[in-house]
Amino acid sequence: MSVSLQRPRRLEAADIERLDPYVFMAVIGKRVIHPGGRAATEQLLERAAIDQDTKVLDVGCGVGTTAITVAERFGADVTAVDIEPLMLRRAHEAVNAADAEESVHVRQGDILALDFPDDAFDVVIAEAVTMFVDRSRAAEELIRVCRPGGRVLATEFMWRRPPSEEAREIFLGQVCPGLRFDTADDWVRIYTEAGLSNIEIDDGPFEMMTPKGFVQDEGFTRSLSVMGRVMTRPAYAKKMAWLMPRMRRAVPYLGYIVISGEKPAHTEARNE
């Protein structure tokens, strides 16, 4: 499905107030927008076994940062999909800026109904996507489009320790309403039941929205640029002022998990 690259209308203050945190981060220019940040992506790529002959699918590609990294580092062909039009526009802009149009192909796509045939890719990546939808169905789709013997890798939120009622209400009730959380064991079960084998995990703290994590992911100069952009519009500053104190209260309980596994070479037919 093609994506319109026509410049969208300027977001009004009410539009900015309604943005979910992920889209808001893209709007203000943040390039790394998933739990665990660049550290999680590096853990994922270490397990991905990608080379120049690997066909990679990046589901929920966001602004295209990981897709571009894969293409530049490994010389692989990457198909990057996202359901959110604003993310797709930012991904196109990033791909063009990196002169990566020949190796990174951005298109619209839904993790619950990927428009690709079975067994189409060698490696399938999903960073912070499955957790926002029907997780079991999404995991099955990721595995479906991966070839037998290929690898599926995902980064997800998780609770590192049981949250206080305040932290749970703030994060799931205010910051990310509708999001459901799972423990590391829950995520392993979800992907195992979906058909993934030889599962391995890495995990770590959630630092994307802390000052330290922000600078680690974006670099000092880029972080200043993002903050400068926030200050250019009162609506951006208001949104950030609302978001950051809430994140600080939830961060001690939050973490990320990187899940990697293989699609079995011979899969049994699933129950209809």
C-alpha positions as a printed Julia matrix, in Angstrom:
272×3 Matrix{Float64}:
  0.0     0.0    0.0
  1.46    3.33  -1.01
  1.85    6.17   1.45
  1.04    9.77   0.66
  4.07   11.99   1.2
  2.03   15.17   1.01
  2.89   17.38   3.98
  0.11   17.05   6.57
 -1.7    20.0    8.1
 -0.06   21.66  11.06
 -1.1    20.02  14.31
 -3.27   22.21  16.48
 -2.87   22.39  20.26
 -5.82   20.05  20.78
 -4.27   17.52  18.37
 -0.97   17.59  20.27
 -2.73   17.1   23.59
 -4.37   13.91  22.27
 -1.2    12.35  20.83
 -0.05    9.14  22.42
  3.51    9.3   23.79
  5.05    7.39  20.88
  3.6     9.63  18.2
  4.4    12.73  20.26
  8.05   11.65  20.46
  8.13   11.32  16.67
  6.53   14.74  16.23
  9.2    16.46  18.33
 11.98   14.68  16.44
 13.03   11.77  18.66
 14.51    8.95  16.57
 14.58    6.08  19.08
 11.05    5.39  20.31
 10.81    2.02  22.01
 11.49    0.57  25.47
 15.16   -0.16  25.97
 16.22    2.33  23.31
 19.41    1.7   21.38
 20.65   -0.79  23.97
 17.64   -3.03  23.32
 18.07   -2.7   19.56
 21.72   -3.77  19.85
 20.7    -6.8   21.92
 18.12   -7.65  19.27
 20.54   -7.27  16.37
 23.18   -9.4   18.1
 20.72  -12.3   18.0
 19.28  -11.62  14.55
 22.07  -13.19  12.43
 21.58  -10.71   9.57
 23.87  -10.44   6.55
 23.67   -8.86   3.11
 21.55  -11.73   1.76
 18.94  -11.56   4.55
 15.42  -10.38   3.75
 14.28   -8.41   6.79
 10.81   -7.22   7.78
 10.59   -4.44  10.39
  7.01   -4.33  11.69
  5.96   -1.14  13.43
  9.03    0.59  12.06
  8.2     3.96  13.62
 10.44    6.66  12.17
 12.65    4.06  10.46
 15.7     4.18  12.73
 16.21    0.42  13.12
 15.42   -0.32   9.48
 18.06    2.16   8.33
 20.58    0.78  10.85
 20.05   -2.77   9.54
 20.46   -1.69   5.92
 23.58    0.39   6.58
 25.29   -2.03   8.96
 24.59   -5.33   7.23
 23.75   -4.37   3.65
 20.44   -6.22   3.96
 17.2    -5.51   2.13
 14.61   -4.22   4.61
 10.85   -3.84   4.27
  9.6    -1.44   6.95
  5.89   -1.21   7.76
  3.81    0.85  10.16
  0.11    1.54  10.53
  0.42    5.18  11.64
  0.54    7.71   8.76
  2.66   10.22  10.68
  5.26    7.54  11.5
  5.34    6.49   7.85
  5.97   10.05   6.7
  8.81   10.42   9.2
 10.23    7.05   8.14
 10.2     8.12   4.48
 11.95   11.37   5.4
 14.59    9.49   7.41
 15.2     6.96   4.62
 15.58    9.74   2.07
 17.94   11.68   4.35
 20.07    8.54   4.78
 20.06    7.91   1.01
 18.77    4.42   1.75
 15.84    4.24  -0.69
 17.29    1.26  -2.56
 17.59   -0.92   0.53
 14.78    0.25   2.84
 11.23    0.03   1.49
  8.6     1.78   3.61
  4.94    0.85   3.29
  1.78    0.81   5.35
  1.01   -2.37   7.24
 -0.96   -3.8   10.16
  0.75   -6.29  12.46
 -2.56   -8.13  12.85
 -2.97   -8.64   9.09
  0.37   -8.36   7.32
  0.03   -8.11   3.55
  2.75  -10.67   2.8
  2.64  -14.36   1.93
  3.68  -17.09   4.33
  7.43  -17.64   4.77
  8.35  -14.38   2.98
 11.2   -13.11   5.18
 14.36  -14.5    6.78
 14.2   -12.21   9.83
 11.14  -10.47  11.27
 11.57   -7.64  13.8
  8.91   -5.91  15.91
  9.98   -3.27  18.42
  7.23   -2.2   20.85
  4.29   -3.17  18.65
  2.82   -6.46  19.81
  2.05   -5.07  23.26
 -0.48   -2.57  21.86
 -2.7    -5.11  20.08
 -3.98   -8.68  20.38
 -0.64  -10.09  21.42
 -1.23  -13.73  20.53
 -2.61  -12.91  17.1
  0.22  -10.47  16.41
  2.87  -13.01  17.42
  1.29  -15.56  15.1
  1.43  -13.08  12.2
  5.1   -12.32  12.81
  5.86  -16.03  12.74
  3.63  -16.68   9.71
  5.57  -14.33   7.43
  8.94  -15.67   8.61
 10.44  -18.58   6.67
 10.95  -21.94   8.4
 14.32  -21.77  10.12
 14.22  -17.96  10.15
 14.24  -15.7   13.19
 11.57  -13.59  14.87
 12.68  -10.91  17.34
 10.62   -8.5   19.4
 11.08   -5.83  22.03
  8.26   -5.4   24.53
  7.47   -3.51  27.73
  7.32   -5.5   30.96
  7.09   -4.94  34.69
 10.54   -5.38  36.25
  8.89   -5.57  39.64
  5.25   -5.43  40.79
  4.08   -1.83  40.36
  2.41    0.26  42.99
 -1.23    1.01  42.37
 -0.24    4.63  41.66
  2.34    3.61  39.05
 -0.08    1.17  37.41
 -2.84    3.77  37.21
 -0.5     6.49  35.93
  1.06    4.41  33.18
 -1.86    2.24  32.06
 -4.63    4.67  32.92
 -3.12    8.02  31.87
  0.06    7.7   29.8
 -0.8     4.61  27.72
 -4.5     3.9   28.26
 -5.58    0.53  26.92
 -2.08   -0.96  27.01
 -1.78   -4.33  28.74
  1.41   -5.4   30.42
  3.01   -8.79  30.84
  5.9   -10.29  32.77
  8.9   -11.92  31.09
  7.32  -15.35  31.63
  4.07  -14.15  30.05
  5.87  -12.93  26.94
  7.78  -16.19  26.55
  4.49  -18.09  26.87
  2.77  -15.9   24.26
  5.5   -16.43  21.68
  5.89  -20.11  22.49
  2.17  -20.73  22.05
  2.29  -18.79  18.77
  4.84  -21.3   17.45
  8.29  -19.83  18.12
 11.0   -22.22  19.31
 14.46  -21.94  20.9
 13.41  -18.7   22.59
 16.05  -16.59  24.31
 15.54  -13.32  26.17
 17.44  -10.22  27.25
 16.0    -7.56  29.51
 16.83   -4.29  31.16
 15.42   -1.11  32.72
 13.22    1.39  30.92
 15.33    4.51  30.45
 14.04    5.99  27.2
 12.28    8.87  28.94
 14.9     9.52  31.59
 17.48   12.3   30.96
 20.28    9.7   30.89
 18.45    7.41  28.5
 17.39   10.31  26.26
 20.99   11.4   25.75
 22.26    7.84  25.3
 19.71    7.19  22.56
 19.83   10.52  20.74
 23.25   11.95  21.55
 23.82   15.26  23.3
 23.43   17.51  20.26
 20.28   15.77  19.02
 18.79   15.85  22.52
 19.3    19.6   22.66
 17.68   19.91  19.26
 14.63   17.92  20.37
 14.28   19.96  23.54
 14.69   23.13  21.52
 11.86   21.99  19.26
  9.67   21.37  22.31
 10.21   24.95  23.41
  9.18   26.35  20.04
  5.5    25.68  20.72
  3.61   26.1   23.99
  1.52   23.02  23.13
  4.66   20.88  22.88
  5.98   22.23  26.19
  2.62   21.65  27.86
  2.48   18.06  26.61
  6.03   17.37  27.8
  5.35   18.97  31.18
  2.34   16.67  31.57
  4.18   13.55  30.41
  7.54   13.64  32.17
  6.42   13.74  35.84
  4.1    10.81  35.19
  6.85    8.83  33.51
  9.21    9.47  36.44
  6.73    7.89  38.85
  6.29    4.8   36.66
  9.89    4.3   35.47
 11.16    2.47  38.6
  8.77   -0.39  37.84
  9.17   -0.49  34.06
 11.52   -2.54  31.96
 11.89   -4.08  28.56
 12.36   -7.58  27.25
 13.98   -8.64  23.99
 12.6   -11.95  22.73
 14.32  -13.92  19.99
 13.51  -17.32  18.58
 13.29  -19.49  15.5
 10.4   -20.55  13.36
 10.56  -24.35  13.32
 11.61  -25.86  10.02
  8.52  -28.06  10.14
  5.42  -26.6   11.73
  2.33  -28.55  12.65
 -0.96  -27.27  11.33
 -2.63  -25.04  13.88
 -6.15  -25.72  15.03
 -8.73  -24.03  12.87
